[in-house]
Structures are given as C-alpha cells and as structure tokens.
Amino acid sequence: MGYVTDNLNLLSDIAKCIAMQFGENCEVVLHDLTLPYNKTIVAIWNGHVTGRKVGDGGTNAGLEILKGSASPDDQYSYINTTPDGKILRSSSKYFRDEYGKVNGSMCINLDITDLIHCESSLHVLTTPSAQPAERYPEYFIGNIDDLLEKMMSEAVLITGKPIKDLTKDEKVSIVHSLDEKGFFLIKKSAEKLADFLGLSRYSIYNYLNEKKP
C-alpha cells in the first residue's frame, strides 16, 4: 500500500485542518499513486472547487511525474485554472517510498477567482491596466477518459492542423509527446489514441519505437 493509505488517518486530520482553516473555497486532496490512475483520490475536502470526488483520478501533472518526465519536487503557490474558469492558487506535496519513488501526494487548491476579480477592479482605479493572471496547464478532470481526450486534443492543437492533414512525422511527434507526459501509463490508452488519430494500435506501438522527428 502507499504512504497516503498507510497514514490516511493522520493525513486526513491535517488535510481537514487546512480545509477548515481556509473555508469552502479551499480544496484539499489526498492521492494514493500506487492505485490505478483512474482512481487515485482516496480523500477530498471541498471537492466542488474542481468537481472531483473520492474514486476519481489524478491530473496530467501526476502522470508526467509517474512517467519520470517531470521532476517530483514539491510545488507551492502556483496558479492553475479549472475547466469552468476558476483561478486556483495551488500547492502540491509529494510522498515517497523508501527508494525515493513518489507514491502519493497532498494537493491544496484555493479558489481565488473572486479575489482576482476584486484585485482587477481595484487596479482599474489605481493603475492604467491590470496584469493578466498566470496560467498553469494542469487539467482538473475527474474522469480519466476525459483527461486522455483533453491530452490528445491539446497534442493535435499544437500542430495547428486538423487530424486529417497530419503527416506521419507529425503523428509520430504526437505519440512521443504524449508518451513523455505519461499518457501510455493508462490502460488501453494506445487504443484510444489509435481511434483518435485514425491509426491502428500497431501503428501507435511502431511510432513509439521510432526515433522522434
């Protein structure tokens, strides 16, 4: 079992304390990353902030850490946005096993949307223009299939072309890009990508083995 599940009572007390301190706009989530990625959330407070619940999966950021494409360093006070436009001030604390491998995390997401709007209104009176809020590309999607769909769509969007106009090299680049982001850690993700790009599953595996263009 993972660190989070093994210490769930203690971590739950800490998470609840944080959520109660900052109120209903503060979501606190416990992820057990030893579980299948489509159900890593083992405890959550104020889940309405991102629309998630116990039994839902992690974000694309967690996939990149599990894949090894991103450094599993604790992160504090970075800015995120939800699919419905909420602006979040987030922090992520990762837990490791005896070998140093990440196997769990506690994430805090404070909805500061109203504060940002308030700040913007004040800036209208005190400065010529307001600075735009920082954006951090992390997808808060509870359903893992929806997360994969979002990742695939974003990968194609970057090319600036519709799927039907993609060259083989561009498709190979998409496959490698998604692999670096941990996409293929999810069961049957290769089949989903094959259907999305209009390829066979075997083509996806062949592209994975090809050198990135």
ABEGO torsion letter per residue (X at the ends): XBAAAAAAAAAAAAAAAAAAAAEAABBBBBBBAABBAABABABBBGAAAAGBBBGBBBBAAAAAAAAGABBABBBBGBBBBBAAGBBBBBBBBBBBBAAGBBABBBBBBBBAAAAAAAAAAAAAAABABBBBBBBBBBBBBABAAAAAAAAAAAAAAAAGBBAAABBAAAAAAAAAAAAAAGAAABBGAAAAAAAAAGBBAAAAAAAAABBBX
